[in-house]
Amino acid sequence: MRLGRIGYINCYPVYGAIDRGLVRVGAELVTGTPAELNDLLVAGELDVSVISAVEYARHARDLVLLPDLAISCDGPVRSVALFCKRPVEDLDGHTVLLTASSRTSVGLVELLCRHVWNVQPKFAQARAEASDLDALTRLPHEALLVIGDPALLLAARHAYPHRYDLGEEWKQWTQLPFVFAVWAARRAAAHGLVRAIHQALLESRRWGLAHLDLLAAAASQATGVAETDCRSYFAGIDYALSDKHLAGLTDFFRRVAADGIVPHGSLHFLHVA
């Protein structure tokens, strides 16, 4: 069995106990960016993985969701942001650079541009890795969408006069939580071994949420982000997939489907009884 893990610190509270050998998981861990893990799971190169919510919607017929496990927020998320050189309402016709690391955030920023900010920018794929902030910021653009650890580091530079937290923007628009990523398994792999991996992830999450100070120290050492900022960051992420999160996820799926961004994705869960 092969289990995908995002390399960003946002996954520390879910994988921390597994990484430290405190919880055993019967799978080989594969680390990558959200986009890399999306492609590996869809291609059958992974059995279970965290996956961008919008990619689950695209491939819902081939995947099942692991219950009660997600990367979500009910307000600001801090690590998914649009950095702008001008107010967002003035982006009409201007270039918005999109990094290749995530796909859910791209769908969300498209929705916000159309329905909240009422602008039609020119979206362009960045020709630089999201981790190379110096290269990214030198590319021609008026706004830059960045996720994960690079977003935290870019915010600390205060290099852009305007920053829009996409979790906060969604909350103001819909009054619902936003689910950026879920854990899913290949339908063909949805058997006892997957249920055991699911239970290991839940057990590791319980340990992680009880040891956020320790994880914040490790995250600070890994990224250079201040330890207090890492602790605040972890506190703002919700790793559950409750009814209120499902309401937000379903609403997002409805909106992106209505705009033709992705087909409507039905929610199918792993049977855990």
C-alpha positions as CSV (number, residue, x, y, z in Angstrom):
1,M,0.0,0.0,0.0
2,R,1.2,3.5,-0.8
3,L,0.0,6.5,1.1
4,G,0.4,10.1,-0.1
5,R,1.4,13.0,2.1
6,I,1.8,16.7,1.3
7,G,5.2,18.0,2.1
8,Y,3.9,21.3,3.6
9,I,3.7,21.8,7.3
10,N,-0.2,21.8,7.2
11,C,0.0,18.0,7.2
12,Y,2.2,17.8,10.4
13,P,-0.8,17.4,12.7
14,V,-2.1,14.4,10.7
15,Y,1.3,12.7,10.1
16,G,3.3,13.8,13.1
17,A,2.8,10.6,15.2
18,I,3.3,8.4,12.1
19,D,6.6,10.2,11.3
20,R,7.8,9.7,14.9
21,G,6.9,6.0,14.9
22,L,4.2,6.5,17.6
23,V,1.5,5.3,15.3
24,R,2.1,2.5,12.8
25,V,0.6,2.7,9.3
26,G,0.7,-0.3,7.0
27,A,1.8,1.7,3.9
28,E,4.8,3.3,2.2
29,L,4.7,7.1,2.6
30,V,5.0,9.1,-0.6
31,T,5.6,12.9,-0.2
32,G,4.7,15.5,-2.9
33,T,2.9,18.7,-3.7
34,P,-0.9,18.6,-3.8
35,A,-0.8,18.5,-7.6
36,E,1.7,15.7,-7.7
37,L,-0.3,13.6,-5.3
38,N,-3.5,14.3,-7.2
39,D,-2.0,12.9,-10.4
40,L,-0.4,9.9,-8.6
41,L,-3.7,8.9,-6.9
42,V,-5.7,9.3,-10.1
43,A,-3.1,7.2,-12.1
44,G,-3.3,4.4,-9.5
45,E,0.3,5.0,-8.3
46,L,-1.1,5.6,-4.8
47,D,-3.7,3.7,-2.9
48,V,-4.7,6.4,-0.4
49,S,-3.8,10.1,-0.4
50,V,-4.7,13.5,0.6
51,I,-6.1,15.1,-2.6
52,S,-7.3,18.5,-3.6
53,A,-11.1,18.8,-3.2
54,V,-11.6,19.8,-6.8
55,E,-9.6,16.8,-8.0
56,Y,-11.8,14.5,-6.0
57,A,-14.8,16.1,-7.8
58,R,-13.2,15.4,-11.1
59,H,-12.6,11.8,-10.3
60,A,-15.4,10.9,-7.9
61,R,-16.3,7.8,-9.8
62,D,-12.9,6.3,-9.1
63,L,-12.4,7.4,-5.5
64,V,-14.0,7.1,-2.1
65,L,-13.6,9.6,0.7
66,L,-12.1,8.7,4.1
67,P,-14.6,9.9,6.7
68,D,-13.9,12.7,9.2
69,L,-10.6,13.8,7.7
70,A,-9.8,16.9,5.7
71,I,-7.8,20.1,5.5
72,S,-10.3,22.9,6.0
73,C,-11.0,26.2,7.6
74,D,-13.9,28.2,9.0
75,G,-12.4,31.6,8.3
76,P,-8.8,32.7,7.5
77,V,-6.5,29.8,6.5
78,R,-3.3,31.9,6.1
79,S,-1.6,29.5,3.7
80,V,-3.8,30.1,0.6
81,A,-3.7,33.7,-0.5
82,L,-3.8,36.0,-3.5
83,F,-1.0,38.5,-3.3
84,C,-1.8,41.7,-5.2
85,K,0.1,44.8,-6.3
86,R,-3.3,46.7,-6.6
87,P,-6.7,46.2,-4.9
88,V,-8.4,43.1,-6.2
89,E,-11.3,45.1,-7.6
90,D,-8.7,46.7,-10.1
91,L,-7.5,43.4,-11.5
92,D,-9.7,43.5,-14.6
93,G,-7.6,42.6,-17.6
94,H,-4.4,42.2,-15.5
95,T,-2.3,39.1,-15.1
96,V,-2.9,36.7,-12.2
97,L,-0.2,34.1,-11.9
98,L,-1.2,30.6,-10.7
99,T,1.3,28.2,-9.3
100,A,1.0,24.6,-10.2
101,S,1.0,23.3,-6.6
102,S,-2.8,23.3,-6.1
103,R,-6.0,23.1,-8.1
104,T,-8.7,23.7,-5.5
105,S,-7.4,27.2,-4.8
106,V,-7.4,27.9,-8.5
107,G,-11.1,27.0,-8.8
108,L,-11.9,29.1,-5.7
109,V,-10.1,32.2,-7.0
110,E,-11.9,31.9,-10.3
111,L,-15.2,31.8,-8.5
112,L,-14.3,34.8,-6.3
113,C,-13.2,36.8,-9.4
114,R,-16.4,36.1,-11.2
115,H,-19.0,36.4,-8.4
116,V,-17.5,38.4,-5.6
117,W,-14.8,40.7,-7.0
118,N,-16.5,41.1,-10.4
119,V,-13.3,41.1,-12.4
120,Q,-12.0,39.2,-15.4
121,P,-8.2,39.0,-15.0
122,K,-5.8,37.1,-17.3
123,F,-4.9,33.9,-15.6
124,A,-1.4,32.5,-16.5
125,Q,0.5,29.5,-15.3
126,A,3.7,30.5,-13.4
127,R,6.9,29.3,-15.1
128,A,8.6,28.8,-11.7
129,E,8.3,26.5,-8.8
130,A,6.1,27.7,-5.9
131,S,9.0,27.2,-3.6
132,D,11.2,29.6,-5.5
133,L,9.6,32.8,-4.4
134,D,12.3,35.0,-5.8
135,A,11.8,33.6,-9.3
136,L,8.0,33.8,-8.9
137,T,7.9,37.4,-7.8
138,R,10.2,38.5,-10.7
139,L,7.7,37.2,-13.3
140,P,5.3,39.8,-14.9
141,H,2.1,39.9,-12.9
142,E,-0.3,42.1,-10.9
143,A,-1.4,39.3,-8.6
144,L,0.0,35.9,-7.5
145,L,-1.8,32.9,-6.1
146,V,0.4,31.0,-3.6
147,I,-0.4,28.1,-1.3
148,G,1.3,26.2,1.5
149,D,4.6,27.0,3.2
150,P,5.5,29.5,0.4
151,A,2.4,31.5,1.1
152,L,3.4,31.8,4.8
153,L,6.9,32.9,3.9
154,L,5.7,35.4,1.3
155,A,3.3,37.0,3.7
156,A,6.1,37.4,6.2
157,R,8.0,39.5,3.6
158,H,5.2,42.1,3.3
159,A,6.2,42.6,-0.3
160,Y,2.7,43.1,-1.6
161,P,0.4,45.9,-0.5
162,H,-2.7,43.7,-0.8
163,R,-3.2,40.1,0.4
164,Y,-6.5,38.2,0.2
165,D,-6.9,35.1,2.3
166,L,-9.1,32.7,0.3
167,G,-10.5,30.9,3.3
168,E,-11.6,34.3,4.8
169,E,-13.0,35.4,1.4
170,W,-15.1,32.2,1.0
171,K,-16.4,32.5,4.6
172,Q,-17.5,36.1,4.0
173,W,-19.2,35.1,0.8
174,T,-21.0,31.9,1.9
175,Q,-20.9,31.8,5.7
176,L,-19.6,28.2,5.3
177,P,-16.3,26.5,6.1
178,F,-14.1,25.7,3.1
179,V,-12.5,22.3,2.5
180,F,-9.3,22.6,0.5
181,A,-8.3,18.9,0.6
182,V,-9.7,15.5,1.6
183,W,-8.3,12.0,2.0
184,A,-9.4,9.5,-0.6
185,A,-8.7,6.0,-1.7
186,R,-8.9,4.2,-5.0
187,R,-12.2,2.3,-5.2
188,A,-10.3,-0.7,-6.2
189,A,-8.2,-0.5,-3.1
190,A,-11.1,0.2,-0.7
191,H,-10.8,-2.8,1.5
192,G,-9.6,-3.8,5.0
193,L,-6.1,-2.4,4.5
194,V,-7.5,1.0,3.6
195,R,-9.7,1.0,6.7
196,A,-6.6,0.3,8.8
197,I,-4.8,3.2,7.2
198,H,-7.8,5.4,7.9
199,Q,-7.8,4.5,11.5
200,A,-4.0,5.1,11.8
201,L,-4.5,8.6,10.3
202,L,-7.2,9.4,12.7
203,E,-5.1,8.1,15.6
204,S,-2.1,10.2,14.4
205,R,-4.3,13.2,14.1
206,R,-5.5,12.8,17.7
207,W,-1.9,12.8,18.8
208,G,-1.0,15.8,16.6
209,L,-3.8,18.0,17.8
210,A,-2.7,17.3,21.4
211,H,0.9,18.2,20.6
212,L,0.6,21.4,18.5
213,D,3.3,23.2,20.4
214,L,5.8,20.5,19.6
215,L,4.8,20.4,16.0
216,A,5.0,24.2,15.7
217,A,8.6,24.1,16.9
218,A,9.4,21.4,14.2
219,A,7.5,23.4,11.6
220,S,9.4,26.6,12.4
221,Q,12.7,24.8,12.1
222,A,11.7,23.3,8.8
223,T,10.4,26.5,7.2
224,G,11.9,29.5,9.0
225,V,8.5,30.7,9.8
226,A,8.3,32.0,13.4
227,E,7.2,29.3,15.9
228,T,4.4,31.5,17.2
229,D,3.1,31.9,13.7
230,C,3.2,28.2,13.1
231,R,1.3,27.6,16.2
232,S,-1.4,30.1,15.2
233,Y,-1.5,28.6,11.7
234,F,-2.2,25.1,13.1
235,A,-4.9,26.5,15.3
236,G,-6.7,28.0,12.3
237,I,-6.9,24.7,10.3
238,D,-9.6,22.2,10.9
239,Y,-8.7,18.7,10.2
240,A,-12.3,17.3,10.5
241,L,-14.9,16.6,7.9
242,S,-18.1,17.2,9.9
243,D,-21.6,18.0,8.6
244,K,-20.8,21.7,8.4
245,H,-17.6,21.0,6.4
246,L,-19.6,18.8,4.1
247,A,-22.1,21.6,3.6
248,G,-19.3,23.9,2.5
249,L,-17.7,21.2,0.3
250,T,-21.1,20.5,-1.4
251,D,-21.7,24.2,-1.9
252,F,-18.2,24.6,-3.5
253,F,-18.8,21.6,-5.8
254,R,-22.2,23.1,-6.8
255,R,-20.6,26.4,-7.7
256,V,-17.7,25.1,-9.7
257,A,-20.0,22.8,-11.6
258,A,-22.4,25.6,-12.4
259,D,-19.5,27.6,-13.8
260,G,-18.2,24.7,-15.8
261,I,-14.9,24.5,-14.0
262,V,-15.3,20.8,-13.1
263,P,-18.2,18.3,-13.3
264,H,-20.4,18.0,-10.2
265,G,-18.7,15.6,-7.7
266,S,-20.9,13.2,-5.6
267,L,-19.6,12.3,-2.2
268,H,-18.9,8.6,-1.7
269,F,-17.4,7.4,1.6
270,L,-15.3,4.5,2.6
271,H,-17.4,1.9,4.4
272,V,-15.9,1.7,7.9
273,A,-18.3,-0.5,9.8
